[in-house]
Amino acid sequence: MKEVVIAGYLRTAQSRSRPNEPARDWFCKMRADELLAKILPEVIKKSGIEPEEIDDFLVGCATGVSEQ
């Protein structure tokens, strides 16, 4: 059995979906997986773990919508 650890976490900002008001909703055109792609490198950096040591990771979503 491999060692399992919780190495770190980050979260993205949250906003209401306002596609008709882009000035009030910076994230209206971004999917959750795109936001994850932006923060994942920082999570790895903060953890101090070498990326080559990571076999798998879990991601959670507090307020998923549709296919997210």
N, C-alpha and C positions, 0 to 999 in steps of 0.2 A: 504494500500500500504506500502510495506517495504521501508526502507531507502536505497538508492543506492549511493555508493561512489566509487571514484577512489582512491584506497588505496596505490598504488605503481606500479612500473614497473621495469623490468630489461630486458636486451637483451643478447643473446648469441653472441659469436664471429661469424663472417661470413667467409667462405672460398669458393674457387672454388672447384668443384668436380674433384678430381684427384685420382681416385681409384688406378691407377698404380704408383702413387708417394706418398705413405703414409707419407713420411718424410715432404712433403710440405702441406699435407692436413690432419690434425689431426682428422677432423670430417667426413671424407668420408664414414665411416661405421656407423655413428650415424644418426638415424631418428630424425626428428624435435620433435616428442613426447618424445623421450629419453632425448633430451636437455632440454625440458620443465620440465621433472621430476627432473632434477638436479637443476634448478634454482627456481622452485616454492616454496620450503621450505624457501629459502632466502628471496623471495618477502614477504611471510607471516611474517617472523621474522622482517624484516625492517618496515613493516606496523604498527606493534604494536597491531594488531588485533588478538584476540584469534582464533585459527583454528575452534573451535566449533561455532563461530559466523558467519562463512562463509557458505552461502547457495549455491552460484554459483560464477563462475568467467568467464571472457571472455579472449580469447587469440587471438593475431593477428600475422600475418606472412607477412613480407614485400616482401619476394622473395620465395614463395612456388613453389615446383616442384612436378609434378605427383600427387600422392594422398595426399601429404602434403599440 
